[in-house]
Amino acid sequence: MNIKVAPSSGKIIMSETVEFGVKGPKDQIVTDPNHMFFEAERIPNFLTGSEVIKEAIKRCNLDMSVAYPITPQSEAAALIGELYAEGYVREYFRGENEFGVMGECAGAAFGGARVFTTTAGPGTLRAMENFPMWAGSRLPIQVVVTCRGVNSPLSIQPDTLEMYYLLETGMMIWHAETAQDLYDWILAGFIVAEQPDVHVPLALCCDGFFVTHTKDTVSLQSDKMCLPPYDPYRAPVPCMDMENPPIRMMRDPFVMKSNYISYMTHASWQQEVHAAVERSRKHTLVIMGGSLLETENLDREILIVASGTAVSQSREAIRLLNEEGIEIGLIKIKTIRPFPSQELLEATANAKTIFVPEFNIKGWLGREVRSLLPNNERVIAGPHVAGGMTMPSEVIVEEIKKSLGIKGAHMASRG
């Protein structure tokens, strides 16, 4: 069965110098992303999330991937190694640790390569110092973060606490609900990140195991197509080559001359990095069909706002509540940075109660929502599960019924 995705709300901006129809890796045809994303026929495949990462990278015209194994991203990293052996990825090697991997990715990106890597949980934290360095250096690296527990006692099960640490690194942050999101957004992520007015890294997050290890039906374009190559000379900062020394921002040692100049330079540059993330919004809207949200039944007085697989659990909770005559609307947040502030304000304008279920102990998404919305006593930041616990849909149902003063059987009583 051949299918096509819904058309976008606009057109992806591409450089006029890009040549379409020429050969890429393994004789793939370099294809206009507007055709590849929105017009090309797709065929359903039954794949794990890790296999989906491989299929996306196969079509990304990738220059470099550096890997280090940590559950639950290890399989994806190994599968990218297979792509290197097959000739779809130009360079690939294993780093000595997660910190080293991210530094090596930076080195490749400084030299003008399109770079991809993966990490998870404690690996994300060990690599953390590199992420604001990537952003400050305006390196459009993409990292898939397969979220898992980070705190002792360690858990390899899903937990999105590491996304909380990533929020203010200067990276774009997207949160995939499904393997289809993950596939589409890996491809789209390079196109958005490499726009000259953006040119910052992307942390594409998904919930480990729920997405990486579960099989799902995912619609793929032909692997005879690939993205246009990355052109580092369209970047807003110089690419390191034989004529440009390996310093992108500080051509003059102003730190040695004036503390005032130093402080002002750093402050303005940080503002510019975060402004670049905001500028990614217009490009991302095209990729994501005109909205950074996905909404259902916004006329309901009770709404659930969620991201990642908490959205999937919420969908089932809504079905269960509908059977009892309790009508609930849903808002799926696709991107965390940039945050869909105006869209969320409009979508929640008429809601009387808003629930924000999350797979982490701190409820960082609930905090984001509360900090944005007027009359924020409407926002109930929960339910939460943490440390790798699952969140059955019944837990969301129970939380909503409890808040509404409706008595029901507790999960613990159901055996």
C-alpha positions in Angstrom: 0.0 0.0 0.0 1.4 3.4 -1.0 0.5 6.4 1.1 1.4 10.1 1.3 1.6 12.4 4.3 -0.6 15.5 4.5 0.7 18.5 2.7 2.6 21.1 4.7 1.4 24.6 5.3 4.2 26.2 3.4 7.5 25.4 1.6 10.8 24.4 3.0 13.4 27.1 2.1 16.4 25.6 0.3 19.5 27.3 -1.1 19.4 28.1 -4.8 22.8 26.4 -5.2 21.5 23.0 -4.2 21.5 20.5 -7.1 18.7 18.0 -7.1 18.8 14.8 -9.1 22.5 14.3 -8.6 23.9 11.1 -7.0 24.4 10.9 -3.2 25.7 8.0 -1.1 25.2 4.5 -2.7 23.8 6.1 -5.8 20.9 7.6 -4.0 19.2 10.6 -5.7 19.5 14.0 -3.9 15.9 15.0 -3.6 14.1 18.3 -2.8 12.9 17.9 0.8 9.6 19.5 -0.2 9.0 16.5 -2.4 10.6 14.0 -0.1 8.6 15.0 3.0 5.2 15.9 1.5 4.7 14.3 -1.9 6.8 11.1 -2.2 5.0 7.9 -1.9 5.6 5.9 1.3 5.3 2.3 2.2 4.3 1.1 5.7 7.0 -0.9 7.5 6.8 -2.7 10.9 9.9 -1.6 12.8 11.4 -0.9 16.2 12.3 2.7 17.0 16.0 1.8 16.8 15.4 0.4 13.3 13.6 3.6 12.5 16.6 5.7 13.5 18.7 3.6 11.1 16.1 4.1 8.2 16.1 7.8 8.8 19.9 8.2 8.8 20.1 6.0 5.7 18.3 8.9 3.9 20.1 11.8 5.6 23.2 12.0 3.4 25.2 11.9 6.7 28.9 12.8 6.9 29.7 11.6 10.4 28.4 9.7 13.4 30.2 9.0 16.6 28.8 6.4 18.9 29.1 5.2 22.5 26.8 2.4 23.8 24.4 3.2 26.6 20.9 1.6 27.0 18.4 2.2 25.3 20.3 3.8 22.4 23.0 1.2 21.9 21.1 -0.7 19.2 20.6 2.4 17.2 24.2 3.3 17.4 25.2 -0.2 16.2 22.8 0.0 13.3 24.3 3.3 12.2 27.6 1.4 12.2 26.0 -1.0 9.7 25.1 1.9 7.5 28.7 3.0 7.5 29.8 -0.5 6.5 27.2 -0.3 3.7 28.4 3.1 2.5 25.5 5.3 3.5 27.5 7.2 6.2 30.9 8.6 5.3 32.7 8.4 8.7 31.8 6.5 11.9 33.7 5.4 15.0 33.1 4.7 18.7 34.2 7.3 21.2 35.9 6.6 24.5 33.0 7.9 26.6 29.9 10.2 26.2 31.8 13.4 26.9 34.4 12.4 24.3 31.8 11.6 21.7 30.2 15.0 21.9 33.6 16.7 21.7 34.4 14.6 18.6 31.0 15.5 17.1 31.9 19.1 17.6 35.2 18.8 15.9 33.6 17.2 12.8 30.9 19.9 12.8 33.5 22.7 13.1 35.1 21.2 9.9 31.8 21.4 8.0 30.3 17.9 8.4 26.7 16.9 8.9 26.9 15.1 12.2 24.5 12.8 14.1 24.8 10.9 17.4 22.6 9.3 20.1 22.7 9.2 23.9 20.6 8.5 26.9 20.2 9.1 30.6 23.6 9.2 32.5 25.3 9.6 29.1 23.3 12.8 28.4 24.5 14.1 31.8 28.1 13.1 31.2 28.0 14.9 27.9 26.1 17.9 29.2 29.0 20.4 29.1 29.2 20.0 25.3 25.7 21.0 24.5 25.8 24.7 25.3 29.2 24.7 23.6 27.6 23.3 20.5 24.9 25.9 20.7 27.3 28.8 21.4 29.5 27.6 18.5 26.4 27.4 16.2 27.0 23.8 15.3 23.8 22.2 13.7 24.5 18.7 15.2 21.6 16.4 15.8 21.5 14.1 18.9 18.7 11.7 19.5 18.1 11.5 23.3 16.4 8.2 24.2 15.3 9.3 27.6 15.8 7.0 30.6 16.4 7.2 34.4 19.4 9.3 35.5 19.5 9.3 39.3 20.6 6.5 41.7 19.5 3.8 42.1 19.9 3.7 38.3 17.1 2.7 36.0 17.2 2.0 32.3 13.5 2.5 32.0 11.8 5.7 30.5 12.1 8.9 32.5 12.3 12.4 30.9 14.2 14.1 33.7 17.2 14.6 31.4 15.1 16.8 29.2 14.8 19.2 32.2 18.6 19.6 32.2 18.6 20.3 28.4 16.0 23.1 28.5 18.4 26.1 28.6 21.4 24.8 26.7 20.5 26.8 23.7 19.5 23.7 21.7 16.3 23.2 19.9 14.4 20.4 21.7 11.7 18.3 20.1 9.8 15.5 21.8 8.6 12.6 19.6 5.5 10.7 20.7 5.8 7.8 18.2 8.3 6.1 16.0 6.7 7.9 13.0 7.5 11.2 14.7 11.0 10.1 15.3 11.6 9.1 11.7 10.1 12.2 10.2 11.8 14.6 12.6 15.3 13.2 12.2 15.1 14.0 8.5 13.4 17.3 9.1 15.7 18.2 12.0 18.8 18.6 9.7 16.9 20.8 7.3 15.7 23.1 10.1 18.9 23.2 12.1 21.0 24.0 9.0 19.0 27.0 8.0 21.4 30.0 8.0 19.1 32.0 10.4 19.0 29.1 12.8 22.2 27.0 12.8 21.9 25.6 16.3 21.9 21.9 17.4 18.8 19.8 17.9 18.1 17.4 20.8 15.4 15.1 19.3 14.1 13.3 22.4 12.0 10.2 22.6 11.0 8.0 25.6 13.4 5.0 25.7 11.9 1.5 25.2 8.4 2.9 24.7 9.7 4.2 21.3 13.1 2.6 20.8 12.2 -1.0 21.5 8.5 -1.2 20.6 7.6 -2.2 17.1 5.2 0.1 15.2 4.0 0.7 11.7 6.1 3.5 10.2 5.7 4.9 6.7 9.0 5.3 4.8 9.9 6.9 1.5 12.1 5.0 -0.9 15.7 4.6 0.3 16.7 5.6 -3.2 16.2 9.2 -2.1 18.4 11.2 0.2 18.5 14.8 1.6 20.6 17.4 -0.1 24.1 17.6 1.4 25.0 20.1 4.1 26.6 23.3 2.9 28.7 24.7 5.8 29.5 27.9 3.9 25.9 29.1 4.3 26.5 29.1 8.1 26.3 32.4 10.1 29.8 31.7 11.4 32.9 30.6 9.5 33.6 27.0 8.8 37.0 25.8 10.0 39.2 25.2 6.9 42.7 26.0 5.7 41.9 29.7 5.5 40.0 30.0 8.8 41.7 29.2 12.1 39.9 26.9 14.5 38.2 29.6 16.5 34.8 30.6 15.3 33.8 33.3 17.7 36.9 35.0 19.2 39.2 36.2 16.5 40.7 38.7 19.0 41.4 37.9 22.6 39.0 40.6 24.0 39.0 38.7 27.3 42.5 39.9 27.8 41.7 43.5 27.0 38.5 44.5 28.7 36.2 42.7 31.1 33.3 44.9 30.0 33.8 44.0 26.4 34.0 40.4 27.3 30.8 40.4 29.4 28.9 42.3 26.7 30.1 39.9 24.0 29.1 36.8 25.9 25.8 38.2 27.0 24.8 39.3 23.5 26.0 36.1 22.0 23.8 34.0 24.4 20.9 36.2 23.5 21.6 35.6 19.8 21.7 31.8 20.3 18.3 31.7 22.0 17.0 34.1 19.4 18.1 31.6 16.7 16.1 28.9 18.5 13.1 31.2 18.2 13.8 31.8 14.6 13.6 28.1 14.0 9.9 28.3 14.7 8.9 29.4 11.2 10.9 26.6 9.6 9.6 24.0 12.0 6.0 25.1 11.4 6.4 24.1 7.7 7.8 20.7 8.7 5.1 20.0 11.3 2.1 21.0 9.2 1.5 24.5 10.4 1.5 24.1 14.2 3.8 23.1 17.0 0.7 21.5 18.7 -1.6 18.7 17.8 -5.1 19.3 19.3 -8.3 17.4 19.7 -11.6 18.7 21.1 -10.5 22.1 22.4 -14.1 23.0 23.2 -14.0 20.8 26.2 -13.7 22.3 29.7 -11.1 19.8 30.8 -7.9 19.4 28.7 -4.8 17.2 28.9 -1.5 18.8 27.8 1.4 16.4 27.3 4.4 15.6 25.2 6.1 12.3 24.2 4.5 9.0 25.1 2.5 10.6 27.9 0.4 11.7 24.9 -0.3 8.1 23.9 -1.2 7.2 27.5 -3.5 10.3 27.6 -5.3 9.2 24.4 -6.3 6.0 26.1 -7.2 7.7 29.3 -9.5 10.0 27.3 -11.2 7.0 25.7 -11.8 5.5 29.1 -13.2 8.7 30.5 -15.5 9.2 27.5 -17.0 5.8 28.2 -18.1 7.2 31.6 -19.5 10.4 30.0 -16.5 12.6 31.0 -15.4 14.6 28.0 -11.7 15.6 27.8 -9.7 17.4 25.1 -6.0 16.8 24.2 -3.1 19.1 23.4 0.1 17.4 22.2 3.2 19.6 22.4 5.7 18.7 19.7 8.5 21.1 20.4 9.8 22.2 23.8 12.3 24.7 22.4 11.0 26.7 20.8 8.0 26.4 23.2 4.6 26.9 21.5 3.6 29.7 23.8 1.1 31.7 21.7 -0.5 28.5 20.4 -0.9 27.1 23.8 -2.4 30.3 25.2 -5.0 30.2 22.4 -5.7 26.5 22.7 -6.3 26.6 26.5 -8.2 29.9 26.6 -11.6 28.3 27.4 -10.4 25.4 29.6 -11.3 25.3 33.2 -9.0 22.5 34.3 -5.7 21.4 32.6 -3.8 18.3 33.5 -0.2 17.7 32.6 0.9 14.1 33.0 4.7 13.4 32.8 7.3 10.7 33.1 9.5 12.5 35.6 9.5 13.5 39.2 9.8 17.3 38.9 7.0 18.0 36.4 9.0 20.3 34.3 6.4 20.5 31.5 3.8 21.4 34.1 6.0 24.2 35.3 6.4 25.5 31.8 2.7 25.4 31.2 1.9 27.1 34.6 4.5 29.8 34.0 2.8 30.7 30.7 -0.9 30.6 31.3 -3.1 33.1 33.1 -5.2 31.8 35.9 -2.7 29.1 36.3 -4.5 27.6 39.3 -6.3 25.7 36.5 -3.2 23.7 35.8 -2.7 20.5 37.7 0.9 19.3 37.1 0.3 15.6 37.2 0.1 12.8 37.5 3.8 12.1 37.6 5.6 8.8 37.5 9.4 8.6 37.9 12.4 6.3 38.1 11.2 4.2 35.1 7.7 3.5 36.3 5.1 3.1 33.7 2.0 5.3 33.7 -1.1 3.2 32.9 -3.9 5.2 31.4 -5.9 4.3 34.5 -3.5 6.5 36.6 -4.4 9.5 34.5 -8.1 8.6 34.8 -7.8 8.3 38.5 -6.1 11.7 38.9 -8.7 13.4 36.8 -11.6 11.8 38.6 -10.1 12.6 42.0 -9.6 16.3 41.0 -13.2 16.4 39.9 -14.5 14.8 43.1 -15.6 11.6 41.4 -15.1 8.5 43.5 -13.7 5.5 41.8 -11.7 2.3 42.5 -7.9 3.0 43.1 -5.4 1.2 41.0 -4.1 -0.6 44.1 -7.5 -2.3 44.7 -7.7 -3.8 41.2 -5.2 -6.6 41.7 
